Amino acid sequence: MSVSGERQDRPGPADGGEHACRPPGRGGRRVSRRVSRWGGRRTGRRDGGRGRDSGQTAIEFVGVFPLIILLLVALWQCALIGYTFSLAGNAADVGARVGTTAPYAQETRCIRAAKEDLPNAWSGKAEVDCVRERGLYRAIVKLHVPVLVPGVLNFPFPVEGNATSVKES
């Protein structure tokens, strides 16, 4: 119906004219109103229009996988460096404390105490130095940082831990 209330010349769907699914000007061709279960329109293809991209995810994974592995290796190496710093500081602290309280053979006891709690991979090449300084007892522990697997290969630079304790009379 027009604005004035009169009927138009062209019959509508209620009058048996064009079908509701056929928009005007399409030459009677039916427009599909079916929707696929994934929310998009059906394309008439069984794979939903994704035939060309069937291996894309696998190829992308193969390309990104080495980067993921490299990132994990770098994170593991950073964890080993941090653990080595922690071990060196703790060993120096224990060595200085034992060297301060020992009544005799202070240097020998300091070195033994500093190496006692170290894991085998670190204790083999550990360098411990214990010295007396003006009422203080200092322990310096140098450990080598392992490359990926402790006990197999070490970096050439050492990590140093220092600790000082007051000499008791």
Buried (B, 14 or more C-beta within 10 A) or exposed (E): EEEEEEEEEEEEEEEEEBEEEBEEEEEEEEEEEEEEEEEEEEEEEEEEBEEEEEEEEEEEEEEEEEEEEEEEEEEEBEEBBEBBBEBBBBBBBBBBBBBBBBEEEBBEBBBBBBBEEBEEBBBEEBBBBBBEEEEEBBBBBBBBBBEEEBEEEBBEEBBBBBBBBEBEE
